Amino acid sequence: MLGDDAELTAAVRAAQDGDETAFRIVYRAVQPRLLGYVRTLVGDPDAEDVASEAWLQIARDLDRFSGDADRFRGWAARIARNRALDHIRMRGRRPAIGGDETELTGRAAESDTAGEAIEALATDSTLSLIARLPQDQAEAVVLRVVMGLDAKTAAETLGKRAGAVRTAAHRGLKRLAELLGADPEAAGVLDALPPQREPNARAVTSASVTHTRSRTQKDM
C-alpha cells in the first residue's frame, strides 16, 4: 500500500472511532478531487453545494463503511454521484451523455495514456478541459485519473463494466491531448493528471446508510 493510501486508511479508521481530527484529514485528502468530479456532473456554480451534501452523508454513514483508502474513495465517489444526479433531477436537467458505451464493453483499452503522468492534484485548467469531453469520457477520466480509482471501482460507481470505463478514459485522455495540441497556452495541463490505478485483489463494496453524525463542514 502506498504511503498516502496507508495514511488515508488509518485516518478513515480513526474517524470511525470518533476522532474529529482524523475526519478533517480525510476530508482534506479527498475533497479537492471529489469536488472536481462533482464539477463534471453539475457544473461549477452548484458543485460546492452538492459536494457539501455528499460530505454530510459521508459523515453520517461513516460508521458502517468497511475498507481501505481505495474503497473509501470509491464509496465517496458513489455518494457524490448520487447527490449530483439528485440535484440534476431536481433542477429538471440531465447531464449530456456523449453516446452509448455499450459497444465498447468488450473492447480493451490501448496503452495507458496517462501512464507517464506525475502524481499531482488536477488544476482548474485541467478540469475545464475535461468538462469539454463527452459526459461518459469526462466521468471516466475524473474517476480513473483525478480521483485515482481503479477500473473496477470506477465501473461500480458508474454502473458500467470495467472495460467500458477503461476505454472511455483512454478516449477521453486522447481527446484531451488533442485539445492541448490545438491550444498551445494549455501546454503542460496533462502533467497535472496522476496515473490511473490498476485494481488490487480486494473486492470493492459499498456501505449502507444508517447512523447520523453531528459533523458539519464547519468542523472540516
LINGIKA-V877155 format. One record per helix or strand. SS is the DSSP state (alpha for helix, beta for strand). FROM is the first residue (numbers start at 0). TO is the last residue. If there is no record, write none. Layout:
SS/FROM/TO
SS/FROM/TO
//
This chain:
alpha/2/15
alpha/19/41
alpha/43/63
alpha/68/89
alpha/101/103
alpha/123/129
alpha/134/145
alpha/150/157
alpha/161/180
alpha/183/185
alpha/188/191
alpha/216/218
//
